[in-house]
Amino acid sequence: MKRRQVFSNILSGFLGQVITLLLGIILPRLFIMTFGSEINGLLSSVNQVYVYIGLLEAGVGTATLQALYKPIASQEKDSINSILSATKMYYYKTGFFYGLAVLLFAILYPIFVSNEIGFTTIFLVILFSGLGNVIIYFFHGKYKILLNADGRGYIVTNIATISTIITSYFKIILIFKGFDVVAIQFSFFIVTLLHKILLNADGRGYIVTNIATISTIITSYFKIILIFKG
């Protein structure tokens, strides 16, 4: 792995953590001030559950990462493709259960957890919080592993950081514009789909990114929402 790649991985990882930490302090406070502690507690609980659901990826991610090191180092494209093909099938199989878990969680949580928030609100918040991750899991899990194995983990980190910043930016705007929590979580779902656009891999995983175009599309989308809100 080149020294420059190592430095890029460390720097992007550090900056990503700092930005996530700062936004993690600002956003919960805004949610508490605007919607109250009950909504903020709901979002915290939902995020925590999705962290555990995301562990579905942990085993195959580590195994695939280790299996890819040698063929990538020796440029064995057939071996790389074979490993990625097997990994893709695993993601498709477990992705079904991932999606099912999200749906069941969205249905059962408001039934068994007693609070003053309506069933529909809780259902949609949970659904929009998880759907984007399900799509990413289905279509791009293997590419993230490939990039990490190839020493390009900073690309994955940078895309995640960009998505976090854009999501947080629009959440803050929507909060101040008076949108409800469902609309705010829907914005999270839309921006999460950036991963699907940004992580367009071909061959050995060279990534095609067009952040300017995507930012324009996302910004235009939210301008339309704000216009209808008045």
Secondary structure, 3 states (H helix, E strand, C coil): CCHHHHHHHHHHHHHHHHHHHHHHHHHHHHHHHHHCHHHHHHHHHHHHHHHHHHHHHHHHHHHHHHHHHHHHHCCCHHHHHHHHHHHHHHHHHHHHHHHHHHHHHHHHHHHHCCCCCCHHHHHHHHHHHHHHHHHHHHHHHHHHHHHHHCCCHHHHHHHHHHHHHHHHHHHHHHHHCCCCHHHHHHHHHHHHCHHHHHCEEECCCEEECCHHHHHHHHHHHHHHHHHHHC
